[in-house]
């Protein structure tokens, strides 16, 4: 296994973090990359002691999507309450944790600054190491929470901003095998949801609607790319738009359930086939789903059925699929994509 030496914020003392550390690591983490203000305390990267999330869905619903300035303001209003609730639930004092972690990117800069600066303030106040965490790696690490998953495995990361097939060789070593060249999975879901008149958050509502539709009602295109493991969903979105215009021109009532089901079948089949092919190419039968769209019912159904063929399939509990701080704490513990410095800054994109 492994460990890494981190330095405390004030006195520069050494604190060992990681599975080979001499003592248990209890990490407090904050997540504020988009529209959830979250705090968590996690022991040794796997055992969730407390997990608190303040969501902004109701606020952003009236705008049809996340407004960055509004999100940052809501984080400012919520962060102290979330921190206090997290420590109260855990029955642990800030002085008792091993380190303080926070998301530093990618995400909305204004939102990220709220969580990072709050975490840095705690690190200085209690003389703890500050650990900056990559949000995307944290989504993969959500699969370590309350499970026995260990590398190597292949992860499908699907969120509102990213779609990637990742070869996880070890806790520290990861390689992107394929990724989207345009729209991310969650982005495509949200755009199609708006086309058929569904409210924010579009992806969740489309998934629910699709369960009442005929997935074979409409044949939608799957992009053919030069790279066999890359994705493209902009053409699929355009095909749905053209289908809607055609149906409306013909004067037909829009079969929203069938459109949603057909779209969902096309995009989830693409994700499934390419990820399975990558796993076969890399000679592994261990797969993990990660990111907010990993909560999608059809994606989970397709992948979980592989268990009947001898595959080991992991997916985070629903509450750890969407943005949360437990995955940030886990990522800090397993050391990949982390930075230990009060000088670290946030970043919006990879």
C-alpha positions as CSV (number, residue, x, y, z in Angstrom):
1,X,0.0,0.0,0.0
2,X,1.2,3.6,0.4
3,X,1.2,6.8,2.3
4,X,2.2,10.5,1.8
5,X,3.5,13.1,4.3
6,X,1.5,16.3,4.5
7,X,2.4,19.4,6.3
8,X,0.2,21.3,8.7
9,X,-0.9,24.8,7.9
10,X,0.8,26.7,10.7
11,X,3.6,24.7,12.4
12,X,4.6,22.7,9.4
13,X,4.3,19.4,11.3
14,X,4.2,16.1,9.4
15,X,1.0,14.2,9.1
16,X,0.9,10.8,7.4
17,X,-2.1,10.3,5.1
18,X,-2.9,7.0,3.3
19,X,-3.5,3.3,3.9
20,X,0.1,2.8,5.2
21,X,-0.1,5.6,7.7
22,X,0.7,4.6,11.3
23,X,-2.6,5.9,12.6
24,X,-6.2,6.0,11.3
25,X,-6.9,9.0,9.1
26,X,-10.1,11.0,9.8
27,X,-10.6,13.6,7.1
28,X,-13.0,16.4,7.0
29,X,-13.9,17.6,3.5
30,X,-15.9,20.3,1.7
31,X,-17.4,20.2,-1.7
32,X,-18.9,23.3,-3.5
33,X,-18.0,22.9,-7.2
34,X,-21.5,23.6,-8.5
35,X,-24.9,23.7,-6.8
36,X,-24.5,21.6,-3.6
37,X,-22.8,22.8,-0.5
38,X,-21.5,19.6,1.1
39,X,-19.4,18.5,4.1
40,X,-18.4,15.1,5.3
41,X,-16.1,13.3,7.7
42,X,-14.7,10.0,6.5
43,X,-12.4,7.5,8.2
44,X,-9.6,5.8,6.2
45,X,-11.2,6.7,2.9
46,X,-14.1,4.3,3.2
47,X,-16.1,4.7,6.4
48,X,-18.5,7.6,6.2
49,X,-19.0,9.1,9.7
50,X,-21.1,12.0,8.6
51,X,-22.3,13.4,5.3
52,X,-24.3,16.6,4.9
53,X,-25.6,18.2,1.7
54,X,-27.4,21.4,1.2
55,X,-28.8,21.4,-2.4
56,X,-29.8,24.4,-4.5
57,X,-32.1,22.6,-6.9
58,X,-35.2,24.6,-5.9
59,X,-33.3,27.9,-6.3
60,X,-32.0,27.1,-9.8
61,X,-35.2,25.5,-11.1
62,X,-36.8,28.8,-11.9
63,X,-33.8,29.6,-14.1
64,X,-33.8,26.2,-15.9
65,X,-30.2,25.6,-14.9
66,X,-27.4,26.6,-12.6
67,X,-26.6,30.4,-12.5
68,X,-23.0,30.7,-11.3
69,X,-23.4,34.0,-9.4
70,X,-26.5,32.7,-7.6
71,X,-24.8,29.4,-6.8
72,X,-21.8,31.2,-5.2
73,X,-24.1,33.3,-3.0
74,X,-26.0,30.3,-1.8
75,X,-22.8,28.5,-0.9
76,X,-21.8,31.6,1.2
77,X,-25.1,31.4,3.0
78,X,-24.9,27.6,3.6
79,X,-21.3,26.7,4.2
80,X,-21.0,27.6,8.0
81,X,-24.3,25.8,8.8
82,X,-23.2,22.7,6.8
83,X,-19.8,22.6,8.5
84,X,-21.4,22.9,12.0
85,X,-24.0,20.2,11.2
86,X,-21.3,17.8,9.9
87,X,-19.2,18.0,13.1
88,X,-22.4,17.7,15.2
89,X,-23.5,14.5,13.5
90,X,-20.1,13.0,13.8
91,X,-19.7,13.9,17.4
92,X,-16.1,14.9,16.5
93,X,-14.3,18.2,17.2
94,X,-12.4,19.9,14.4
95,X,-9.2,19.5,16.4
96,X,-9.6,15.7,16.2
97,X,-9.5,15.3,12.4
98,X,-6.3,14.4,10.6
99,X,-6.6,16.8,7.7
100,X,-9.0,19.3,6.0
101,X,-9.8,18.7,2.3
102,X,-11.8,20.6,-0.3
103,X,-12.5,20.5,-4.0
104,X,-10.3,22.8,-6.0
105,X,-11.7,22.0,-9.5
106,X,-13.0,21.6,-12.0
107,X,-16.2,23.5,-11.4
108,X,-17.6,27.0,-11.1
109,X,-14.9,29.3,-9.9
110,X,-17.0,31.4,-7.5
111,X,-18.5,28.3,-5.9
112,X,-15.2,26.5,-5.6
113,X,-13.7,29.6,-3.8
114,X,-16.3,29.4,-1.1
115,X,-15.5,25.8,-0.1
116,X,-11.8,26.0,-0.6
117,X,-11.4,29.2,1.5
118,X,-13.6,27.8,4.3
119,X,-11.4,24.7,4.3
120,X,-8.2,26.7,4.4
121,X,-9.5,28.8,7.3
122,X,-10.2,25.6,9.2
123,X,-6.8,24.2,8.4
124,X,-5.1,27.4,9.7
125,X,-7.4,27.6,12.8
126,X,-6.7,24.0,13.9
127,X,-3.2,23.6,12.4
128,X,-4.2,20.8,10.0
129,X,-2.9,19.9,6.6
130,X,-5.0,21.4,3.8
131,X,-5.6,19.0,0.8
132,X,-6.9,20.2,-2.5
133,X,-8.8,17.5,-4.4
134,X,-9.7,17.0,-8.1
135,X,-13.4,16.7,-8.4
136,X,-13.3,14.1,-11.2
137,X,-11.0,11.8,-9.4
138,X,-13.3,12.1,-6.3
139,X,-16.2,10.8,-8.3
140,X,-14.2,7.7,-9.0
141,X,-13.3,7.4,-5.3
142,X,-17.0,7.5,-4.4
143,X,-16.9,3.8,-5.3
144,X,-14.5,3.1,-2.3
145,X,-17.1,4.4,0.2
146,X,-18.5,1.5,2.2
147,X,-17.1,-1.1,-0.3
148,X,-14.1,-3.4,-0.7
149,X,-13.3,-2.2,-4.3
150,X,-9.6,-2.0,-5.1
151,X,-7.7,-1.3,-8.4
152,X,-7.2,-2.3,-11.1
153,X,-10.6,-1.6,-12.7
154,X,-12.3,0.4,-15.5
155,X,-14.4,3.3,-14.5
156,X,-17.1,5.0,-16.5
157,X,-17.3,8.7,-15.3
158,X,-20.6,10.3,-16.5
159,X,-21.6,13.7,-15.2
160,X,-23.1,17.0,-16.4
161,X,-19.7,18.2,-17.6
162,X,-17.7,15.1,-18.3
163,X,-17.9,11.6,-19.9
164,X,-14.7,9.5,-19.7
165,X,-13.7,5.9,-19.7
166,X,-10.8,5.6,-17.2
167,X,-8.4,2.8,-16.6
168,X,-7.6,2.8,-12.9
169,X,-4.3,1.0,-12.7
170,X,-3.8,1.8,-9.0
171,X,-5.0,4.3,-6.4
172,X,-2.4,6.7,-7.8
173,X,-2.2,5.8,-11.5
174,X,-5.1,6.5,-13.8
175,X,-5.4,6.8,-17.6
176,X,-8.2,8.2,-19.7
177,X,-9.0,5.6,-22.4
178,X,-11.9,7.6,-24.1
179,X,-13.9,10.7,-23.6
180,X,-16.5,12.9,-25.2
181,X,-15.5,15.2,-28.0
182,X,-18.5,17.5,-27.5
183,X,-21.5,17.2,-25.1
184,X,-21.1,15.2,-21.9
185,X,-23.7,12.7,-21.0
186,X,-25.5,14.8,-18.4
187,X,-25.3,17.8,-20.7
188,X,-27.0,15.8,-23.5
189,X,-29.7,14.6,-21.0
190,X,-30.4,18.2,-19.9
191,X,-30.6,19.6,-23.4
192,X,-33.0,16.9,-24.6
193,X,-35.1,17.3,-21.5
194,X,-35.5,21.0,-22.3
195,X,-36.5,20.1,-25.9
196,X,-39.5,18.0,-24.6
197,X,-40.4,20.6,-22.0
198,X,-39.2,18.9,-18.8
199,X,-38.2,21.0,-15.8
200,X,-34.8,21.3,-14.2
201,X,-33.0,19.0,-13.3
202,X,-33.6,17.6,-16.7
203,X,-31.7,14.4,-16.5
204,X,-33.5,13.0,-13.5
205,X,-36.9,13.9,-14.9
206,X,-36.1,12.4,-18.3
207,X,-35.1,9.2,-16.7
208,X,-38.4,9.0,-14.9
209,X,-40.4,9.8,-18.0
210,X,-38.5,7.2,-20.1
211,X,-39.6,4.4,-17.9
212,X,-43.2,4.8,-19.2
213,X,-42.1,4.9,-22.9
214,X,-41.2,2.6,-25.7
215,X,-37.5,2.6,-26.2
216,X,-37.8,1.2,-29.7
217,X,-40.3,3.8,-30.9
218,X,-37.7,5.9,-32.7
219,X,-34.4,4.9,-34.3
220,X,-31.9,7.6,-33.3
221,X,-28.3,7.8,-34.6
222,X,-25.1,6.7,-32.8
223,X,-22.0,8.7,-33.8
224,X,-19.3,6.8,-35.6
225,X,-15.9,8.1,-34.5
226,X,-12.3,7.5,-35.5
227,X,-11.4,6.7,-31.9
228,X,-13.4,3.6,-30.9
229,X,-13.6,4.7,-27.2
230,X,-14.5,8.4,-27.6
231,X,-18.1,9.7,-27.5
232,X,-20.1,12.3,-29.4
233,X,-23.6,13.2,-28.4
234,X,-24.2,16.5,-30.1
235,X,-25.6,14.7,-33.2
236,X,-28.0,12.7,-31.1
237,X,-29.3,15.9,-29.5
238,X,-29.8,17.4,-33.0
239,X,-31.6,14.2,-34.2
240,X,-34.1,14.5,-31.3
241,X,-34.7,18.2,-32.2
242,X,-35.3,17.3,-35.8
243,X,-37.7,14.5,-34.7
244,X,-39.7,16.9,-32.6
245,X,-40.0,19.4,-35.4
246,X,-41.1,16.7,-37.8
247,X,-43.8,15.4,-35.4
248,X,-45.0,18.9,-34.6
249,X,-45.2,19.8,-38.4
250,X,-47.3,16.7,-38.9
251,X,-49.7,17.9,-36.2
252,X,-49.1,14.9,-34.0
253,X,-49.2,15.0,-30.2
254,X,-45.7,14.8,-29.0
255,X,-45.1,11.3,-27.6
256,X,-42.7,12.6,-24.8
257,X,-42.4,9.2,-23.1
258,X,-41.4,7.4,-26.3
259,X,-38.9,10.2,-27.3
260,X,-37.4,10.1,-23.8
261,X,-37.2,6.3,-23.8
262,X,-35.7,6.1,-27.3
263,X,-33.1,8.8,-26.5
264,X,-32.2,7.0,-23.2
265,X,-31.8,3.7,-24.9
266,X,-29.5,5.1,-27.6
267,X,-27.2,7.0,-25.2
268,X,-27.0,4.3,-22.5
269,X,-26.3,1.6,-25.1
270,X,-23.4,3.7,-26.5
271,X,-22.0,4.1,-23.0
272,X,-22.4,0.5,-22.2
273,X,-20.9,-1.0,-25.4
274,X,-17.9,1.2,-25.4
275,X,-17.1,0.7,-21.7
276,X,-17.5,-3.0,-22.0
277,X,-15.3,-3.1,-25.1
278,X,-12.6,-1.1,-23.2
279,X,-12.8,-3.5,-20.3
280,X,-12.4,-6.5,-22.6
281,X,-9.4,-4.8,-24.3
282,X,-7.8,-4.1,-20.9
283,X,-8.5,-7.7,-19.7
284,X,-10.6,-6.8,-16.6
285,X,-14.0,-7.8,-15.4
286,X,-14.2,-5.2,-12.7
287,X,-16.2,-2.1,-13.7
288,X,-17.2,1.0,-11.7
289,X,-19.7,3.7,-12.5
290,X,-19.0,7.3,-11.3
291,X,-20.6,10.7,-11.5
292,X,-24.1,12.1,-11.2
293,X,-25.5,10.2,-14.2
294,X,-24.4,7.0,-12.5
295,X,-27.7,7.3,-10.7
296,X,-29.6,6.8,-14.0
297,X,-31.8,3.7,-13.7
298,X,-31.1,2.4,-17.2
299,X,-27.4,2.7,-17.0
300,X,-27.3,0.9,-13.7
301,X,-29.6,-1.9,-15.1
302,X,-27.4,-2.5,-18.1
303,X,-24.2,-2.7,-16.1
304,X,-25.6,-4.6,-13.1
305,X,-26.8,-7.4,-15.5
306,X,-23.2,-8.1,-16.3
307,X,-22.9,-9.7,-12.9
308,X,-24.6,-12.7,-14.4
309,X,-21.7,-13.0,-16.7
310,X,-19.0,-13.0,-14.0
311,X,-18.3,-9.3,-13.9
312,X,-17.8,-7.3,-10.7
313,X,-19.9,-4.1,-11.0
314,X,-19.6,-1.3,-8.6
315,X,-21.7,1.9,-8.4
316,X,-21.9,4.4,-5.5
317,X,-25.0,4.6,-3.4
318,X,-27.4,7.1,-4.9
319,X,-26.4,9.8,-2.3
320,X,-22.8,9.5,-3.3
321,X,-23.4,9.6,-7.1
322,X,-24.2,13.3,-7.1
323,X,-21.8,15.9,-5.7
324,X,-20.9,15.2,-2.1
325,X,-18.0,15.7,0.3
326,X,-17.6,12.1,1.3
327,X,-16.0,11.3,-2.1
328,X,-13.7,14.4,-1.6
329,X,-12.5,13.0,1.7
330,X,-12.0,9.5,0.2
331,X,-10.0,11.0,-2.7
332,X,-7.8,13.0,-0.2
333,X,-7.0,9.7,1.6
334,X,-6.1,7.7,-1.5
335,X,-3.8,10.6,-2.6
336,X,-4.5,10.8,-6.4
337,X,-4.7,14.3,-7.8
338,X,-4.1,16.0,-4.4
339,X,-2.2,19.2,-3.5
340,X,-1.0,20.1,-0.1
341,X,-0.5,23.8,0.0
342,X,-2.3,26.9,1.2
343,X,-1.1,28.6,-2.0
344,X,-3.2,26.3,-4.3
345,X,-5.9,28.0,-6.4
346,X,-9.1,26.7,-7.8
347,X,-9.5,25.9,-11.5
348,X,-12.6,25.8,-13.7
349,X,-11.6,23.2,-16.3
350,X,-9.1,20.4,-16.7
